[in-house]
Amino acid sequence: MLTEKLLKLVIFGGSEWVMVLLIVLSVISVGVMIERALYYRSWRLKLDWLDRSLTEPINRQDPRRIREVLRDKEEPALQAAVAGFDHPQRDRASTEKLVQSAIERERLDLERRLNFLGTLGNNAPFIGLFGTVLGIIRAFRDLSVAGGRPDPSVVMGGISEALVATAIGLFVALPAVLFYNYFQRNVDRTLSITEALAQGILATQPAHGERDTTPAVAAEQTEG
């Protein structure tokens, strides 16, 4: 009895609702791809500028210039690193922990919505396969209703739906997986550059309890 009711429900809905679901998920994934691409592009431009601007003052160990470059910037990890200049009582290990904490928070922002793409890429083929199963069930049901006569047109509709559902599932999954991997590389690159700059800033700070004798820092300390 239950099997018959479920069979009627499957025949009534068919695999079309599965294809509609996949199309809706595809539209959402395209929106996520566009939003993330613009977001990472803005991050990349900002980090490239910071990399060019900070390389020289880091090499010259010039905290004043580092502060000027980072003024009004909102990079938590770099702000945590440069804050060590203003807190000489804080040891290097504590500052590094603050930097790592800020980097992990940045990772959460950078990886936002990527789980949707990863999940869709992994599961869209299975959703399409579910539509395929529904299409095959419909085809066999149509064949049973027709009395098993060997007429290809009897099962053609169900089989075609099954194949279309599979194709749509793959069509939705492939771009999602491709962009997920591409965006993950962007996340890794962004965090690597951020950490490298933060470590460079930390390297310009004297060890806890020591007075830095580099010309740029010594001049600043004298003026202070």
Buried (B, 14 or more C-beta within 10 A) or exposed (E): EEEEEEEEEBBEEBBBEBBEBBEEBBEBBBEBBEEBBEBBEEBBEBBEEBBEBBEEBBEBBBBBBBBEBBEEBEBBBBBBBBBBBEEBEBBBEEBBEBBBEBBEEBBEEBBEBBEBBBEBBEBBBEBBBBBBBBBBBBBEBBBEEEEEEEEEEBBEBBBEBBBBBBBBBBBBBEBBBEBBEBBBEBBEBBBEBBBEBBBBBBEBBBEBEEEBEBEBBEEBBEEE
